[in-house]
Amino acid sequence: MKIGILCYPTYGGSGIVATELGMSLANKGYEVHFISSALPTRLDITNPNIFFHKVNVQTYPLFQYQPYDIALSSMIYRVVNLYKLDLLHAHYAIPYAYAAFTAKQMLKEEGKDVPLVTTLHGTDITLVGQHPSYKHAVEFSINQSDTITSVSESLKKDTLQFFKITKEIQVITNFIDNSDFIGSSSCQRKQFAEEDEKILIHVSNLRPVKRVEEVMQIFKNVNAKVKSKLIIIGEGPDMEKINQFLEENPSLIGKVRLLGKVNDLYKVLQLSDVFLLPSEQESFGLAALEAMAAETPVISSNAGGIPEVNIQGETGFLAEIGNVEAMSNYTIKLLSNDELLATMKKNAKEQALKFDLRNILPLYEKMYQETLDNF
Ligand code: GMT
């Protein structure tokens, strides 16, 4: 089967899921064509079954805004035609499902067509897709998809609540390749903390929904009771909030390490004791699952699909969104009890194994086959 994957190339969760899915399919012999504005961050382009097609936007002085979506739909049309793709898979409704629909219309003019699968990832439904500038186009392009999937039950519920969806939404959860998390970390704990200190970690794109100021406040509360360090991985607009917090709390400056974007994320996750995720919204929380695969329990909010991944009292603890005190107390409780910490590390890994690639990939393959059969 020849599959076209349309995704964001950057560090966002949807692009990571799309890339990992495409690479796993390529390893199983599928021919996978990535169509994106840049080479996806984790894509192994040396795999002979993987092709990359960069969307080029022509700049012209007349344009105040460059028409990316037109360039994208033209590229989708060209790749389907040239490589005779069997199926398109859009990750994130905006602009991918919309551009794929336009490409399909162009193909239909020539008596051709290709089925479209759209996977909803979260902010395309709960945040960006809600804006009046996009809402109707998002609803339209979701309904024009031949198959719709959602990464969690919670996101499916939100989609049905916010949009008039005329088709069944299948839940195929995000996944993790646990084989990437085998072996001990080549990073050394002592690079980040003293022997008697615990390590807290947060990984995100530092956007407002991640509530990074709460990560800082939780760390401050925990640090007052438990000797500890905080590692923050990622870049984004709220980096400024972190700097501001440190300016206001100079005693914490030497205790917080800002690592920016890190490629071998799991090596740092492996030496961490607890992952903080106080998000306001999270359709799934792939970052939490990655932490669990590295045997790191999670203290999180109960936003969106997080409770489907982080299980209260087993793999970590959850509190209401914004309840910094509860999240701080849970973290202190966990880090002050070595027996509890060891149990939760083990439980976190067991939970990550349930979401292993080997369990989820067959669901995608089955869905592709059914989409083709019903087309
Ligand atoms: O979290 C983000 O801002 C990035 C966003 C994305 O689309 O890249 O992440 C969403 O998709 C991920 C992969 O399916 C999910 O694990 C994240 O929970 C989801 N983020 C939100 O819903 C805020």
Boltz pocket constraint, residues with backbone or C-beta under 6 A from the ligand:
constraints:
  - pocket:
      binder: B
      contacts: [[A, 11], [A, 12], [A, 13], [A, 14], [A, 15], [A, 17], [A, 92], [A, 120], [A, 121], [A, 122], [A, 123], [A, 151], [A, 174], [A, 205], [A, 207], [A, 209], [A, 281], [A, 282], [A, 283], [A, 284], [A, 285], [A, 286], [A, 287]]
      max_distance: 6.0
